[in-house]
Amino acid sequence: MRKVLKSVSFFIFLCLTASLFLIGPALAGGEFKLEDMSDMSDFDPNNFQNPTGDTFKIGVLQIFSGPGAGNGELFWITTCWVAHDINKRGGIMIDGKKKLIEVIKGDTMGKPATTKKAAEKLVLEDKVDVLWGTSGSHLALVIQGVADRYKKIFHQSLSMSDSLMDEKNFNKYTFQTMWSTNQVGETTAYFYSQRKKEKKFYIICQDYLFGHSLAESFKKGLTKYYPEAEVVGEDYHPLFAKDFAPYLTKAKASGAEVIFTGDWLPDGGNLVKQARQLGVNVPFANIFIDEPNALSAIGPEGTKGLVNLNQYMGDANNEKGMAFGNKWKELWETKWEAPYNTLLYKWPGGTIGYAVETTYWMLDVFNRAGSSDPEKVIKVWEGDVYKGIGGNRLEMRACDHVVIRDTYATEYVYPNPWFTELSSGTEVFTIPAEKSMPVDGARCK
Amino acid sequence: MSPVTAMYVAQAIHGLTYGMLLFLVASGLTLIFGMMGILNLAHASFFMLSAYFCYQVVAWTDSFWIALILAPIGTGLVGIIVERFLLRKVQKLGLGHIGDLLLTLGIALVISEAVKTIWGTESHQVLIPPSLQGLVTVAGLEYPIYRLFIIGLSLVILGALAFILFKTRLGMIIRAAVSDRDMVSALGINMPRVFMFVFGVGTLMAGVAGVAAAPMLTVFPGLADQIGLDAFVVVVVGGFGSLLGAVVVSLFLGELNSFGIQFIPRLAPVLVFLFMALVLSFKPMGFFGERDE
């Protein structure tokens, strides 16, 4: 009898061990490993060579035409970079075989109707395995609808509205790796609450839903972390405003010590540029005014003191992040041609950095799922933890599919290790994830 | 000067600066419409094209001043080519305003795509020349030299335009043509050549505005949208074809924008359109426009 029990126990032990080996990789979180990266010296963003045959397809939904086409260019290089790297490593494991990554453009033109058409074309004609994008929460919402209808995973990598994954809009096929407005508000407020140097804030944001909700999040964050701070004024200007002087004159007269803005370019750049031209030297706390081409026109002196809040940030003291950054920069210096040879692409920081990082994560999730079957991918990605480029922790909150991560703040100084043409951040202040949380979305409450 | 007074004075000068910039754009538009009857939908695109020319000339020569001369001339030349080889042909087809509108809309789209093809979709920056950088202090108020330069430049252009229109034979012909071009033509004046000149000058004015605005704004493919709508409001409210209307309404809209932001910021963006609706309700031809009997 004892012998039988021993045999059964041994058999169970063997089964458990084997199953751990088999499903272990799927259970364990992934990690970006620099040492695994392939030789990228032949990577040319202008002539990205898509593989042919039975591939794993990413449908990149962005603005690829019209005035906003620069956005498309920006995220084309990030997805192509990751695809090129993974392809040189042999691809990812899908349905028992290694598949190379193909990247297909879907032009949203910045319009909801076109976005829907582009997303449906990617799903129905191009048969993509995953949808990726996009700038503009109203457009992301359209893609979420397409993802839900056709049961396709949507890697929502670029839109920030808190409501995208709330009870009303949540669907299980969408995973948001972009931080949200609440995280920005809390990040900014927490940073200033720790710094305790400035107390008077003026808000200048763009006059549409995003600008208003960002301002609300910031005010909410101040109430939570820095109640002694004061918002001395707030203004909302139309998109693509021509003249910021009237707003800046009001801000200056209010005695503000910091202007908080969620303006993206070109508004953000014009805002700072015109402020410096007017002699308004108040620092701007911002999330999008980190575009080096725009800042180089303002120069090192004018860009000093800007405070950039971000979910990804180049940090000279982060060995892993720097090693990755230097690989990228070396190619920028020696290989890339227009439009990828401007200062914007010199370092994979900010926007470029998090787009690259989260695309690695997404492909790693598919690889661990071993399938493009959405149900299997959902099981792996929900609650998944991934170690990013700098060793930072990314967690996909299971209840609403929104990323939880540390965020960062830095004050621009000159000189700095990044650019000679402008001020930039040297000291990176990390805001712990628990201090910059997204709002509780669907199924979290 | 007390800080509050300084703030209001600064707002007034901001309004003046923006108003003058608006005048530079709108004056060409109103001139072209007044004389040729063409509502040039590509006008703001010429403004943008000149900003790109400015960026390019500065990149080549490192001189804003050379760009200030060459970029508007280049834009004016493009305008002349458009009038001579496209507009004139379309007008001969007898399609009326529809033909002009469709053609100028097409030209706007071509310019928009052309700048992207030539200069890419990324943003470009033009720096203020060193001699115009910094601030001047007047009665305790610090104000940027460059913005004062825009006001001065616009006044010079306004003066030159007024001189040409009211003190020269050419101006007399243009004014007469605004009133009755058939009669002027019957007097033996080569009207096609005058039209070409006016269209060229109109686009050149947009070009001057493009260069003046470039260091304040960002040169990017959406630049035309930034100012085009306001310029159309100026022309409509001032009265189609009225230079005086363009001056007065540009300045008024500039001030309305500044003080609107100062006192009722939430409503400021719509004040311009409210004003337009109000004026057109009482004066459908605009302040200085004349009813075409």
Interface residues (C-beta under 8 A of the other chain):
Chain A: G66 P67 G68 A69 G70 G72 E73 D207 D235 Y236 H237 P238 F240 A241 K242 D243 A245 P246 Y247 T249 K250 K252 A253 L265 P266 G269 N270 K273 Q274 Q277 L278 G279 E291 N293 A294 S296 A297 A338 P339 T342 L344
Chain B: P3 V4 M7 A10 Q11 H14 G15 T17 Y18 L21 S112 K116 G120 T121 E122 S123 H124 Q125 V126 L127 I128 L135 E142 P144 Y146 R147 A213 M216 L217 T218 F220 P221 G222 D225 Q226 I227 D230 N257 S258 F259 I261 Q262 P265 R266 P269
